[in-house]
């Protein structure tokens, strides 16, 4: 029988790192050394695979569990592809400065099976300074040739649509949409577990090194036919996305409730505000865990129903992988 998995965080230093996550989550800040711009909460990236912190699988990382307990983790999803790594990645981001203008490749399928995992992603805004934006897709009226011209003249960001965002906003970014996360933001980020990023243009960083660009690959992967959807404010119980490679659901709770799983496979659950006891059912077995913000727990595929007992108002994000 499997059990709820707590995962060690992996702090990733970044030149654009801010300090908002430490302000939002001071108790967790002890895990984040100075200069941490990303905190990997769950993922299986090269050189940064989340390690289990509890129970019989303690000290195994997600890559190792995918080799030894793939069916237990993924359930019905196990036959959707033969890729060896865990399907999703969860991060917390903290951006003092804007990230690069970038793009990601999409999934590739052969005979109905995913043979290459792309990188669609989504963000929930935890904090936004006044005027903070996320860039996504071309400004209305511009064409791909206009963007290429902007790249040549070192003005790429000016060609992109800049969405003003506030704390609580949700934004989905399918693979192939050119985008950039602006500065002054703290984000919960859900993405496919893919290490590839095609950097098309970098914001100037005084005194910093110029980073490698991947314009040929990024332009080839661009999906100019995809129209970005404006940020929206989730309701208290809101399925934010359930298409393409993953699903996500927001739950704001102030009293007990039950939820049956309607998706296949595992469930990633993050407490973003408050504290909540979660009792999860796997067959005739109940497992209880307490989540404090910003903890994430991975419930393997055996867990099909959840009871929530918030200890005051709390906010949870649930995420799952999809076959296609």
Order of alpha helices (4+ residues) and beta strands (2+ residues): beta-beta-alpha-beta-beta-beta-alpha-alpha-beta-beta-beta-beta-beta-beta-alpha-beta-beta-beta-beta-beta-alpha-beta-beta-beta-beta-beta-beta-beta-beta-beta-beta
